[in-house]
């Protein structure tokens, strides 16, 4: 995922995974399969507004199959 634009172009990309027994995802977005199955992988471009509140500029949710 490449994030650009928005009120603050220096956003951070955050990755998360739904089922840790099926796969793992690193902070850099590298996916490691652990077992057969499926899980959801979520990638968000997150920044902060003028009041230092978190803002999600873009988000992608993908189903991953092993």
Beta strands, then each sheet from edge to edge (+ up, - down):
strand 1: 12-17
strand 2: 23-25
strand 3: 31-33
strand 4: 38-48
strand 5: 54-65
sheet 1: 1+ 4- 5+
sheet 2: 2+ 3-
end
